[in-house]
Amino acid sequence: MKNINLNLLVSLQALLEECHVSRAAERLHITQSAVSRQLYQLRDIFHDPLLIRDGNRLLMTPKAEQLKARVDAVLGDCQQILQLDTFDPQTWRGKVVLSSSDYVAQYILPDVVELLREYAPQVSVEYQLWQPDFYSELGQRDIHLFSSMLSSLPEGLCGEPIGADYPVCVMSQQHPLAQQSQLSLTDFLRYSHISVSGGGDKDSFIEQYLSSQGLQRDIKFRVPFFTSAFNTLSRSDMLMVVPEHIALNMKPSYPIHFLPLPMPVDQHKYWLMWHPKYDSDLPHQWLRQRVLIVMRDSMYSMSMS
């Protein structure tokens, strides 16, 4: 069979439904002579007259009757493909995979889930604790959105800024250093430390600075969970470095105190990020716009300053 393009199939559908060349031309918004030429091409392609004149009307041949159902099905499928450019969250089905720290999971994720339950009720949510080595595996992990702290958006990723703040040193209210207005580097190194490992790289800058000074701190407890870290901190004389917004938000729940770090620190910047393969996806666009609003507006998040 000769090649046939989609336009000819559209014309064939109009001809078979109208059984009239002039009405088919009007429906297709082309001239009657153009439709007549297309009918000639279609007859040649299918080796059948397709429409036979009977007085003032055209009748379909048996071949045309067979073609009509198939053409309707093919063009219907094409229409469904084109409708992929529309999106209704109420009918969206599937799974959304989000990733960040356990702090986000505990204090911000419930707002995201509540939003999805209202506007996209057929979507399920999975949450994974973000780890820095996920960057190299992001294309294979199918994580739709993740948030983390970085100085700038990594090359090859898409993202939007959530906010920014500075790191601080946190301790128990009963800690010997809690009565001071500032810390010295000697104070900072005198006590053991807790390090929160889950959710991204929060304090490697400390090791880099100390190493440049020929120093190191004593990390006695590494844990991926903020709740465990703060519970342990409250009962000990250990110190911990966390973003200021987390220290502020945990202060009503834990007997803690925090002070500025005794070293040069850069501003912590927080990003909502995704793999470029999702950038043009309509459901993903809808999702990230709303998650971004939740994360920026949450009382547990950081400011956009």
PASEBA-1860 file (N, C-alpha, C; in nm, 3 decimals):
! residues 305
1> MKNINLNL> 0.085/-0.119/0.000/0.000/0.000/0.000/0.088/0.124/0.000 ~ 0.047/0.226/-0.071/0.120/0.352/-0.074/0.112/0.420/0.062 ~ 0.210/0.509/0.086/0.209/0.585/0.211/0.085/0.675/0.218 ~ 0.030/0.688/0.339/-0.085/0.773/0.359/-0.059/0.861/0.482 ~ -0.084/0.992/0.467/-0.059/1.079/0.581/-0.187/1.102/0.661 ~ -0.170/1.164/0.776/-0.282/1.183/0.868/-0.389/1.274/0.808 ~ -0.346/1.374/0.730/-0.443/1.465/0.669/-0.540/1.391/0.577 ~ -0.486/1.293/0.503/-0.574/1.215/0.415/-0.674/1.134/0.496
9> LVSLQALL> -0.631/1.083/0.612/-0.723/1.007/0.695/-0.834/1.097/0.750 ~ -0.799/1.221/0.785/-0.899/1.316/0.833/-1.000/1.345/0.722 ~ -0.951/1.362/0.599/-1.041/1.386/0.486/-1.127/1.265/0.458 ~ -1.067/1.145/0.469/-1.143/1.022/0.446/-1.256/1.011/0.549 ~ -1.227/1.043/0.674/-1.332/1.038/0.777/-1.446/1.134/0.744 ~ -1.411/1.255/0.702/-1.515/1.354/0.669/-1.598/1.308/0.550 ~ -1.534/1.253/0.448/-1.606/1.205/0.329/-1.700/1.090/0.364 ~ -1.652/0.998/0.447/-1.735/0.882/0.480/-1.849/0.919/0.574
17> EECHVSRA> -1.832/1.022/0.654/-1.941/1.064/0.742/-2.043/1.151/0.670 ~ -1.995/1.236/0.579/-2.084/1.327/0.508/-2.143/1.265/0.382 ~ -2.068/1.172/0.320/-2.106/1.115/0.189/-2.143/1.229/0.092 ~ -2.065/1.333/0.094/-2.093/1.450/0.013/-1.964/1.532/0.005 ~ -1.915/1.556/-0.117/-1.787/1.623/-0.135/-1.793/1.768/-0.087 ~ -1.900/1.840/-0.120/-1.910/1.982/-0.083/-1.918/1.998/0.069 ~ -2.001/1.915/0.134/-2.013/1.926/0.280/-1.882/1.887/0.349 ~ -1.812/1.786/0.294/-1.682/1.746/0.350/-1.582/1.861/0.337
25> AERLHITQ> -1.583/1.931/0.221/-1.493/2.044/0.200/-1.523/2.156/0.299 ~ -1.652/2.183/0.322/-1.690/2.288/0.417/-1.645/2.252/0.558 ~ -1.660/2.128/0.594/-1.621/2.081/0.727/-1.469/2.088/0.746 ~ -1.395/2.060/0.638/-1.249/2.059/0.646/-1.188/2.197/0.621 ~ -1.273/2.293/0.583/-1.227/2.430/0.554/-1.126/2.432/0.438 ~ -1.151/2.350/0.337/-1.071/2.353/0.215/-1.167/2.354/0.096 ~ -1.114/2.369/-0.024/-1.199/2.381/-0.143/-1.254/2.245/-0.184 ~ -1.364/2.250/-0.259/-1.426/2.127/-0.309/-1.331/2.054/-0.403
33> SAVSRQLY> -1.256/2.129/-0.485/-1.163/2.065/-0.578/-1.051/1.993/-0.503 ~ -1.008/2.051/-0.387/-0.905/1.985/-0.308/-0.956/1.854/-0.251 ~ -1.082/1.852/-0.206/-1.139/1.728/-0.153/-1.155/1.625/-0.265 ~ -1.192/1.671/-0.382/-1.206/1.579/-0.495/-1.071/1.515/-0.529 ~ -0.963/1.594/-0.524/-0.829/1.539/-0.550/-0.791/1.437/-0.442 ~ -0.827/1.468/-0.317/-0.795/1.375/-0.208/-0.874/1.245/-0.223 ~ -1.000/1.254/-0.265/-1.080/1.135/-0.288/-1.017/1.049/-0.397 ~ -0.965/1.115/-0.499/-0.898/1.041/-0.607/-0.775/0.968/-0.550
41> QLRDIFHD> -0.697/1.036/-0.466/-0.580/0.974/-0.405/-0.620/0.856/-0.316 ~ -0.726/0.872/-0.239/-0.771/0.766/-0.151/-0.818/0.644/-0.229 ~ -0.887/0.668/-0.340/-0.931/0.557/-0.425/-0.812/0.481/-0.479 ~ -0.707/0.555/-0.513/-0.585/0.492/-0.566/-0.515/0.412/-0.457 ~ -0.510/0.468/-0.337/-0.441/0.400/-0.226/-0.511/0.271/-0.187 ~ -0.645/0.274/-0.179/-0.720/0.158/-0.131/-0.772/0.069/-0.244 ~ -0.744/0.107/-0.369/-0.787/0.027/-0.485/-0.937/0.000/-0.479 ~ -1.011/0.106/-0.446/-1.155/0.094/-0.432/-1.217/0.231/-0.454
49> PLLIRDGN> -1.335/0.240/-0.517/-1.397/0.371/-0.540/-1.445/0.439/-0.412 ~ -1.466/0.363/-0.305/-1.503/0.412/-0.173/-1.642/0.476/-0.170 ~ -1.670/0.573/-0.257/-1.801/0.639/-0.265/-1.852/0.628/-0.408 ~ -1.973/0.576/-0.423/-2.034/0.555/-0.554/-2.156/0.647/-0.564 ~ -2.165/0.719/-0.677/-2.278/0.808/-0.697/-2.405/0.727/-0.723 ~ -2.511/0.766/-0.654/-2.643/0.706/-0.672/-2.744/0.819/-0.677 ~ -2.771/0.869/-0.799/-2.857/0.986/-0.815/-2.785/1.109/-0.763 ~ -2.847/1.175/-0.663/-2.788/1.297/-0.606/-2.706/1.271/-0.481
57> RLLMTPKA> -2.679/1.146/-0.453/-2.606/1.114/-0.330/-2.491/1.019/-0.359 ~ -2.401/1.007/-0.262/-2.289/0.913/-0.270/-2.310/0.803/-0.167 ~ -2.287/0.681/-0.207/-2.301/0.567/-0.117/-2.165/0.503/-0.090 ~ -2.145/0.458/0.032/-2.020/0.391/0.066/-2.017/0.249/0.010 ~ -1.903/0.210/-0.040/-1.881/0.072/-0.082/-1.857/-0.014/0.042 ~ -1.864/-0.146/0.029/-1.832/-0.231/0.144/-1.692/-0.202/0.200 ~ -1.596/-0.174/0.110/-1.461/-0.141/0.156/-1.464/-0.014/0.242 ~ -1.540/0.086/0.200/-1.552/0.210/0.276/-1.616/0.185/0.412
65> EQLKARVD> -1.716/0.096/0.417/-1.780/0.063/0.544/-1.677/0.004/0.641 ~ -1.589/-0.083/0.590/-1.486/-0.144/0.674/-1.386/-0.039/0.722 ~ -1.349/0.052/0.630/-1.249/0.154/0.662/-1.302/0.253/0.766 ~ -1.431/0.283/0.760/-1.486/0.388/0.846/-1.461/0.360/0.994 ~ -1.488/0.237/1.038/-1.468/0.203/1.179/-1.322/0.213/1.218 ~ -1.235/0.170/1.126/-1.092/0.172/1.157/-1.038/0.316/1.160 ~ -1.083/0.395/1.066/-1.038/0.535/1.062/-1.086/0.610/1.186 ~ -1.212/0.586/1.227/-1.263/0.650/1.348/-1.178/0.612/1.470
73> AVLGDCQQ> -1.137/0.485/1.478/-1.057/0.438/1.591/-0.919/0.502/1.591 ~ -0.855/0.505/1.472/-0.720/0.563/1.462/-0.721/0.710/1.497 ~ -0.815/0.786/1.442/-0.820/0.928/1.469/-0.863/0.957/1.613 ~ -0.944/0.867/1.669/-0.979/0.882/1.811/-0.857/0.866/1.900 ~ -0.770/0.768/1.866/-0.646/0.750/1.940/-0.556/0.872/1.928 ~ -0.550/0.928/1.806/-0.470/1.049/1.784/-0.521/1.164/1.870 ~ -0.652/1.176/1.882/-0.710/1.283/1.963/-0.674/1.266/2.110 ~ -0.672/1.141/2.156/-0.634/1.115/2.295/-0.488/1.151/2.319
81> ILQLDTFD> -0.403/1.126/2.219/-0.262/1.164/2.231/-0.250/1.315/2.245 ~ -0.324/1.388/2.164/-0.320/1.534/2.170/-0.373/1.585/2.302 ~ -0.464/1.512/2.364/-0.521/1.555/2.491/-0.425/1.538/2.608 ~ -0.306/1.477/2.582/-0.204/1.469/2.685/-0.152/1.607/2.722 ~ -0.180/1.707/2.636/-0.138/1.844/2.664/-0.231/1.914/2.761 ~ -0.332/1.845/2.810/-0.419/1.900/2.913/-0.399/1.820/3.042 ~ -0.427/1.883/3.155/-0.403/1.815/3.283/-0.510/1.854/3.383 ~ -0.568/1.754/3.446/-0.666/1.775/3.552/-0.617/1.699/3.675
89> PQTWRGKV> -0.573/1.769/3.779/-0.520/1.699/3.897/-0.621/1.605/3.962 ~ -0.750/1.633/3.947/-0.851/1.547/4.008/-0.851/1.406/3.948 ~ -0.809/1.394/3.823/-0.807/1.262/3.758/-0.666/1.206/3.747 ~ -0.570/1.274/3.801/-0.430/1.230/3.793/-0.410/1.108/3.881 ~ -0.360/1.001/3.821/-0.330/0.879/3.894/-0.180/0.853/3.890 ~ -0.129/0.787/3.991/0.012/0.754/3.993/0.073/0.777/4.130 ~ 0.207/0.777/4.131/0.281/0.793/4.256/0.376/0.911/4.243 ~ 0.380/0.993/4.347/0.473/1.105/4.355/0.581/1.069/4.456
97> VLSSSDYV> 0.707/1.079/4.416/0.818/1.048/4.505/0.889/1.179/4.541 ~ 0.891/1.208/4.670/0.955/1.328/4.722/1.072/1.289/4.810 ~ 1.170/1.379/4.824/1.287/1.346/4.905/1.345/1.471/4.969 ~ 1.383/1.460/5.095/1.451/1.568/5.166/1.495/1.512/5.301 ~ 1.507/1.599/5.400/1.547/1.556/5.534/1.427/1.506/5.613 ~ 1.456/1.443/5.728/1.344/1.399/5.811/1.276/1.519/5.876 ~ 1.345/1.632/5.887/1.281/1.754/5.937/1.169/1.797/5.845 ~ 1.195/1.798/5.715/1.091/1.832/5.616/0.979/1.729/5.623
105> AQYILPDV> 1.016/1.602/5.635/0.914/1.496/5.642/0.821/1.516/5.761 ~ 0.876/1.556/5.874/0.795/1.568/5.995/0.712/1.695/5.999 ~ 0.769/1.806/5.951/0.703/1.934/5.975/0.641/1.999/5.851 ~ 0.687/1.963/5.732/0.635/2.027/5.610/0.560/1.928/5.521 ~ 0.606/1.804/5.516/0.542/1.704/5.432/0.393/1.686/5.459 ~ 0.347/1.689/5.586/0.202/1.675/5.609/0.119/1.779/5.534 ~ 0.171/1.901/5.520/0.098/2.004/5.444/0.092/1.968/5.296 ~ 0.201/1.910/5.244/0.204/1.869/5.103/0.104/1.756/5.080
113> VELLREYA> 0.101/1.660/5.170/0.009/1.546/5.156/-0.135/1.595/5.165 ~ -0.161/1.687/5.256/-0.297/1.742/5.270/-0.340/1.811/5.141 ~ -0.248/1.887/5.081/-0.279/1.955/4.955/-0.311/1.854/4.845 ~ -0.230/1.749/4.835/-0.253/1.648/4.731/-0.383/1.572/4.755 ~ -0.416/1.546/4.880/-0.541/1.476/4.909/-0.661/1.558/4.864 ~ -0.648/1.691/4.870/-0.759/1.777/4.830/-0.767/1.795/4.680 ~ -0.654/1.819/4.615/-0.656/1.858/4.474/-0.619/1.744/4.379 ~ -0.548/1.643/4.427/-0.512/1.528/4.343/-0.533/1.401/4.425
121> PQVSVEYQ> -0.659/1.369/4.457/-0.688/1.263/4.555/-0.650/1.123/4.511 ~ -0.623/1.101/4.382/-0.592/0.966/4.336/-0.441/0.942/4.328 ~ -0.362/1.040/4.371/-0.217/1.027/4.370/-0.168/0.975/4.505 ~ -0.072/0.882/4.503/-0.009/0.836/4.626/0.128/0.903/4.641 ~ 0.175/0.912/4.764/0.300/0.982/4.793/0.399/0.887/4.861 ~ 0.522/0.889/4.813/0.631/0.816/4.877/0.740/0.916/4.912 ~ 0.798/0.901/5.031/0.902/0.993/5.077/1.030/0.917/5.103 ~ 1.142/0.969/5.053/1.272/0.907/5.075/1.365/1.007/5.143
129> LWQPDFYS> 1.443/0.959/5.238/1.540/1.045/5.304/1.653/1.076/5.206 ~ 1.672/1.203/5.177/1.771/1.244/5.076/1.914/1.223/5.126 ~ 1.997/1.170/5.036/2.139/1.153/5.063/2.219/1.219/4.951 ~ 2.333/1.280/4.981/2.411/1.351/4.878/2.448/1.265/4.757 ~ 2.468/1.133/4.778/2.508/1.050/4.663/2.392/1.023/4.567 ~ 2.271/1.072/4.601/2.157/1.057/4.510/2.174/1.142/4.385 ~ 2.257/1.249/4.391/2.270/1.338/4.276/2.309/1.260/4.151 ~ 2.406/1.171/4.163/2.455/1.097/4.046/2.356/0.990/4.000
137> ELGQRDIH> 2.257/0.958/4.084/2.162/0.851/4.051/2.022/0.906/4.024 ~ 2.009/1.038/4.017/1.876/1.098/4.015/1.793/1.051/3.896 ~ 1.854/1.037/3.779/1.781/0.994/3.661/1.723/0.855/3.672 ~ 1.786/0.769/3.754/1.740/0.631/3.770/1.648/0.613/3.890 ~ 1.650/0.704/3.983/1.575/0.688/4.107/1.429/0.730/4.096 ~ 1.394/0.803/3.991/1.255/0.849/3.973/1.204/0.930/4.090 ~ 1.292/1.009/4.150/1.250/1.105/4.252/1.197/1.228/4.179 ~ 1.073/1.264/4.204/1.012/1.374/4.130/1.057/1.511/4.179
145> LFSSMLSS> 1.068/1.526/4.311/1.110/1.652/4.369/1.196/1.624/4.492 ~ 1.300/1.704/4.511/1.376/1.694/4.634/1.423/1.832/4.675 ~ 1.444/1.850/4.804/1.495/1.977/4.854/1.622/1.951/4.932 ~ 1.715/2.046/4.920/1.840/2.033/4.991/1.907/2.169/4.999 ~ 2.014/2.174/5.076/2.090/2.297/5.095/2.214/2.294/5.006 ~ 2.227/2.395/4.921/2.342/2.406/4.830/2.374/2.553/4.810 ~ 2.499/2.582/4.779/2.537/2.721/4.754/2.478/2.773/4.623 ~ 2.458/2.682/4.527/2.398/2.720/4.399/2.332/2.597/4.337
153> LPEGLCGE> 2.247/2.620/4.238/2.178/2.509/4.171/2.280/2.429/4.090 ~ 2.289/2.297/4.111/2.388/2.217/4.039/2.363/2.217/3.888 ~ 2.471/2.214/3.812/2.459/2.206/3.667/2.388/2.077/3.628 ~ 2.296/2.087/3.534/2.224/1.968/3.488/2.097/1.940/3.564 ~ 2.063/2.022/3.664/1.938/2.006/3.738/1.852/2.130/3.721 ~ 1.723/2.113/3.741/1.630/2.226/3.742/1.589/2.253/3.886 ~ 1.556/2.379/3.915/1.516/2.407/4.052/1.473/2.550/4.074 ~ 1.418/2.572/4.192/1.374/2.705/4.236/1.421/2.726/4.381
161> PIGADYPV> 1.461/2.849/4.415/1.504/2.874/4.553/1.386/2.871/4.650 ~ 1.408/2.814/4.766/1.306/2.812/4.872/1.331/2.926/4.971 ~ 1.456/2.943/5.009/1.490/3.044/5.106/1.637/3.035/5.144 ~ 1.677/3.107/5.248/1.817/3.109/5.290/1.827/3.150/5.436 ~ 1.931/3.100/5.503/1.964/3.144/5.638/2.109/3.110/5.666 ~ 2.149/3.112/5.795/2.286/3.083/5.833/2.290/2.969/5.934 ~ 2.399/2.894/5.939/2.411/2.788/6.040/2.443/2.845/6.177 ~ 2.400/2.775/6.279/2.427/2.815/6.417/2.472/2.694/6.498
169> CVMSQQHP> 2.527/2.720/6.614/2.567/2.613/6.705/2.462/2.599/6.813 ~ 2.407/2.478/6.827/2.298/2.452/6.922/2.351/2.369/7.039 ~ 2.295/2.394/7.156/2.334/2.322/7.277/2.214/2.316/7.372 ~ 2.225/2.237/7.475/2.122/2.233/7.579/2.122/2.366/7.655 ~ 2.006/2.401/7.707/1.997/2.522/7.791/2.083/2.510/7.917 ~ 2.111/2.388/7.958/2.193/2.365/8.078/2.341/2.356/8.046 ~ 2.377/2.372/7.921/2.517/2.360/7.880/2.599/2.474/7.941 ~ 2.723/2.447/7.979/2.809/2.554/8.034/2.827/2.673/7.940
177> LAQQSQLS> 2.817/2.651/7.812/2.837/2.759/7.715/2.710/2.841/7.691 ~ 2.596/2.793/7.743/2.468/2.858/7.713/2.456/2.996/7.777 ~ 2.542/3.026/7.876/2.537/3.156/7.942/2.619/3.261/7.869 ~ 2.692/3.218/7.766/2.778/3.312/7.694/2.702/3.376/7.579 ~ 2.747/3.493/7.538/2.685/3.564/7.425/2.749/3.527/7.292 ~ 2.868/3.468/7.299/2.934/3.424/7.177/3.028/3.309/7.209 ~ 3.068/3.237/7.106/3.157/3.122/7.120/3.294/3.155/7.064 ~ 3.396/3.102/7.127/3.529/3.104/7.067/3.552/2.970/6.998
185> LTDFLRYS> 3.650/2.965/6.914/3.681/2.839/6.847/3.725/2.734/6.949 ~ 3.793/2.779/7.053/3.833/2.687/7.160/3.711/2.627/7.229 ~ 3.611/2.713/7.255/3.485/2.662/7.313/3.422/2.558/7.222 ~ 3.418/2.589/7.095/3.352/2.503/6.996/3.416/2.365/6.990 ~ 3.550/2.360/7.007/3.622/2.233/6.995/3.637/2.161/7.128 ~ 3.601/2.227/7.237/3.620/2.166/7.369/3.522/2.052/7.393 ~ 3.407/2.057/7.328/3.300/1.959/7.352/3.280/1.869/7.231 ~ 3.226/1.751/7.256/3.193/1.659/7.148/3.072/1.710/7.069
193> HISVSGGG> 3.055/1.656/6.948/2.952/1.707/6.858/2.858/1.596/6.811 ~ 2.737/1.641/6.773/2.638/1.557/6.705/2.631/1.605/6.560 ~ 2.622/1.512/6.467/2.609/1.548/6.326/2.486/1.479/6.267 ~ 2.398/1.559/6.205/2.280/1.504/6.138/2.318/1.473/5.994 ~ 2.313/1.345/5.959/2.364/1.302/5.828/2.258/1.294/5.720 ~ 2.130/1.289/5.757/2.025/1.270/5.657/1.977/1.401/5.599 ~ 1.946/1.401/5.470/1.884/1.517/5.407/1.978/1.606/5.331 ~ 2.107/1.578/5.329/2.199/1.661/5.251/2.318/1.704/5.333
201> DKDSFIEQ> 2.407/1.774/5.268/2.532/1.817/5.330/2.510/1.949/5.404 ~ 2.505/1.941/5.538/2.474/2.061/5.617/2.595/2.124/5.682 ~ 2.700/2.045/5.709/2.810/2.102/5.788/2.949/2.059/5.745 ~ 2.968/2.014/5.621/3.104/1.980/5.577/3.193/2.102/5.571 ~ 3.131/2.221/5.561/3.210/2.344/5.558/3.289/2.360/5.689 ~ 3.237/2.303/5.799/3.307/2.312/5.926/3.438/2.233/5.919 ~ 3.429/2.109/5.868/3.549/2.026/5.857/3.650/2.092/5.762 ~ 3.601/2.153/5.655/3.692/2.218/5.561/3.766/2.334/5.629
209> YLSSQGLQ> 3.693/2.414/5.704/3.757/2.527/5.772/3.855/2.478/5.878 ~ 3.813/2.383/5.962/3.901/2.334/6.067/4.026/2.269/6.010 ~ 4.008/2.195/5.901/4.124/2.132/5.837/4.224/2.235/5.789 ~ 4.173/2.348/5.737/4.263/2.454/5.690/4.343/2.516/5.805 ~ 4.288/2.501/5.927/4.356/2.553/6.046/4.435/2.445/6.120 ~ 4.440/2.325/6.062/4.508/2.214/6.127/4.434/2.162/6.248 ~ 4.300/2.177/6.248/4.218/2.137/6.362/4.110/2.037/6.318 ~ 4.046/1.974/6.415/3.929/1.891/6.386/3.840/1.884/6.510
217> RDIKFRVP> 3.714/1.860/6.488/3.621/1.846/6.601/3.595/1.698/6.627 ~ 3.541/1.670/6.740/3.516/1.532/6.785/3.367/1.502/6.769 ~ 3.332/1.431/6.663/3.191/1.394/6.640/3.166/1.260/6.707 ~ 3.084/1.263/6.809/3.058/1.142/6.888/2.928/1.072/6.847 ~ 2.840/1.142/6.775/2.710/1.083/6.742/2.666/1.131/6.604 ~ 2.653/1.039/6.509/2.600/1.069/6.376/2.465/1.000/6.361 ~ 2.365/1.076/6.316/2.231/1.019/6.304/2.158/1.093/6.191 ~ 2.075/1.024/6.114/2.005/1.092/6.004/1.880/1.167/6.047
225> FFTSAFNT> 1.842/1.159/6.176/1.713/1.211/6.219/1.729/1.328/6.317 ~ 1.662/1.440/6.287/1.670/1.557/6.372/1.610/1.532/6.510 ~ 1.499/1.459/6.516/1.435/1.434/6.645/1.529/1.363/6.740 ~ 1.595/1.259/6.691/1.691/1.187/6.774/1.807/1.277/6.814 ~ 1.852/1.359/6.719/1.965/1.449/6.747/1.929/1.549/6.857 ~ 1.811/1.611/6.848/1.771/1.711/6.948/1.741/1.647/7.084 ~ 1.683/1.529/7.083/1.660/1.459/7.209/1.792/1.429/7.279 ~ 1.890/1.384/7.202/2.021/1.352/7.259/2.092/1.479/7.305
233> LSRSDMLM> 2.084/1.583/7.226/2.147/1.711/7.259/2.094/1.765/7.391 ~ 1.963/1.753/7.409/1.900/1.809/7.529/1.947/1.740/7.657 ~ 1.998/1.618/7.646/2.038/1.541/7.764/2.189/1.536/7.782 ~ 2.264/1.609/7.702/2.409/1.595/7.705/2.477/1.732/7.698 ~ 2.610/1.728/7.700/2.687/1.851/7.685/2.747/1.860/7.544 ~ 2.691/1.781/7.452/2.739/1.787/7.314/2.684/1.911/7.243 ~ 2.749/1.947/7.132/2.708/2.060/7.049/2.662/2.007/6.913 ~ 2.586/2.088/6.843/2.538/2.049/6.710/2.524/2.173/6.623
241> VVPEHIAL> 2.561/2.161/6.498/2.545/2.271/6.402/2.426/2.240/6.312 ~ 2.330/2.334/6.308/2.210/2.316/6.225/2.175/2.451/6.162 ~ 2.093/2.451/6.057/2.044/2.578/6.004/1.964/2.655/6.110 ~ 1.973/2.786/6.107/1.910/2.869/6.209/1.759/2.850/6.215 ~ 1.694/2.832/6.098/1.548/2.819/6.101/1.505/2.692/6.174 ~ 1.587/2.587/6.168/1.554/2.464/6.241/1.573/2.486/6.391 ~ 1.681/2.552/6.428/1.702/2.581/6.570/1.588/2.665/6.627 ~ 1.546/2.767/6.553/1.436/2.853/6.598/1.307/2.773/6.615
249> NMKPSYPI> 1.279/2.685/6.518/1.153/2.611/6.521/1.154/2.498/6.624 ~ 1.273/2.449/6.662/1.281/2.343/6.762/1.287/2.397/6.904 ~ 1.315/2.525/6.918/1.331/2.584/7.052/1.206/2.571/7.139 ~ 1.083/2.587/7.083/0.965/2.567/7.169/0.946/2.423/7.216 ~ 1.006/2.327/7.147/0.984/2.186/7.178/1.098/2.124/7.260 ~ 1.215/2.186/7.258/1.331/2.129/7.328/1.399/2.239/7.411 ~ 1.459/2.202/7.525/1.531/2.299/7.608/1.669/2.329/7.548 ~ 1.672/2.409/7.444/1.797/2.434/7.372/1.827/2.583/7.366
257> HFLPLPMP> 1.952/2.610/7.335/2.000/2.747/7.315/2.095/2.742/7.196 ~ 2.102/2.852/7.121/2.196/2.851/7.009/2.268/2.984/6.997 ~ 2.389/2.976/6.939/2.478/3.091/6.924/2.539/3.091/6.784 ~ 2.585/3.207/6.740/2.655/3.211/6.610/2.783/3.127/6.615 ~ 2.823/3.077/6.500/2.944/2.996/6.493/3.069/3.083/6.503 ~ 3.174/3.029/6.561/3.298/3.106/6.579/3.392/3.094/6.458 ~ 3.338/3.105/6.341/3.417/3.090/6.218/3.342/3.158/6.105 ~ 3.409/3.190/5.996/3.339/3.250/5.882/3.239/3.149/5.823
265> VDQHKYWL> 3.118/3.195/5.796/3.017/3.107/5.738/2.949/3.176/5.621 ~ 2.920/3.099/5.518/2.843/3.149/5.406/2.694/3.124/5.432 ~ 2.613/3.200/5.365/2.469/3.182/5.376/2.428/3.045/5.323 ~ 2.343/2.977/5.396/2.286/2.851/5.349/2.170/2.882/5.254 ~ 2.172/2.824/5.136/2.064/2.843/5.040/1.993/2.710/5.020 ~ 1.860/2.716/5.014/1.779/2.595/5.004/1.703/2.596/4.872 ~ 1.698/2.479/4.810/1.641/2.468/4.675/1.540/2.354/4.669 ~ 1.436/2.375/4.589/1.350/2.265/4.546/1.397/2.228/4.406
273> MWHPKYDS> 1.434/2.102/4.386/1.501/2.061/4.261/1.434/1.940/4.198 ~ 1.463/1.922/4.069/1.410/1.807/3.995/1.498/1.780/3.874 ~ 1.488/1.658/3.824/1.563/1.617/3.704/1.501/1.684/3.581 ~ 1.584/1.724/3.483/1.530/1.791/3.363/1.427/1.710/3.286 ~ 1.427/1.576/3.303/1.330/1.496/3.228/1.186/1.529/3.268 ~ 1.168/1.589/3.386/1.033/1.625/3.431/0.996/1.770/3.400 ~ 1.087/1.848/3.345/1.068/1.993/3.339/0.945/2.033/3.259 ~ 0.915/1.963/3.150/0.802/2.001/3.064/0.676/1.920/3.092
281> DLPHQWLR> 0.682/1.831/3.189/0.569/1.745/3.220/0.461/1.823/3.295 ~ 0.339/1.827/3.240/0.233/1.909/3.298/0.198/1.870/3.443 ~ 0.181/1.741/3.475/0.155/1.706/3.616/0.268/1.752/3.708 ~ 0.391/1.737/3.660/0.505/1.777/3.742/0.508/1.928/3.762 ~ 0.476/2.003/3.657/0.471/2.149/3.669/0.369/2.190/3.775 ~ 0.252/2.127/3.769/0.148/2.156/3.868/0.198/2.122/4.008 ~ 0.260/2.004/4.021/0.308/1.957/4.151/0.412/2.051/4.210 ~ 0.514/2.083/4.131/0.625/2.161/4.188/0.584/2.304/4.222
289> QRVLIVMR> 0.491/2.361/4.146/0.444/2.496/4.178/0.378/2.498/4.316 ~ 0.301/2.396/4.345/0.228/2.393/4.472/0.318/2.351/4.588 ~ 0.407/2.257/4.564/0.501/2.219/4.670/0.591/2.337/4.706 ~ 0.633/2.412/4.604/0.718/2.528/4.629/0.646/2.631/4.717 ~ 0.519/2.655/4.689/0.441/2.749/4.770/0.432/2.700/4.914 ~ 0.405/2.570/4.932/0.395/2.514/5.067/0.528/2.531/5.141 ~ 0.638/2.501/5.074/0.767/2.505/5.141/0.809/2.648/5.172 ~ 0.777/2.741/5.085/0.811/2.881/5.113/0.725/2.941/5.223
297> DSMYSMSM> 0.599/2.899/5.230/0.505/2.959/5.324/0.501/2.892/5.461 ~ 0.559/2.773/5.471/0.547/2.698/5.595/0.613/2.773/5.713 ~ 0.551/2.768/5.828/0.608/2.829/5.948/0.736/2.757/5.990 ~ 0.757/2.636/5.940/0.875/2.559/5.974/0.988/2.576/5.874 ~ 0.965/2.656/5.772/1.065/2.678/5.670/1.148/2.802/5.704 ~ 1.230/2.844/5.605/1.315/2.960/5.624/1.265/3.075/5.539 ~ 1.309/3.195/5.567/1.263/3.311/5.490/1.334/3.317/5.357 ~ 1.281/3.402/5.267/1.342/3.420/5.135/1.445/3.532/5.135
305> S> 1.490/3.575/5.252/1.587/3.684/5.260/1.723/3.641/5.209
END
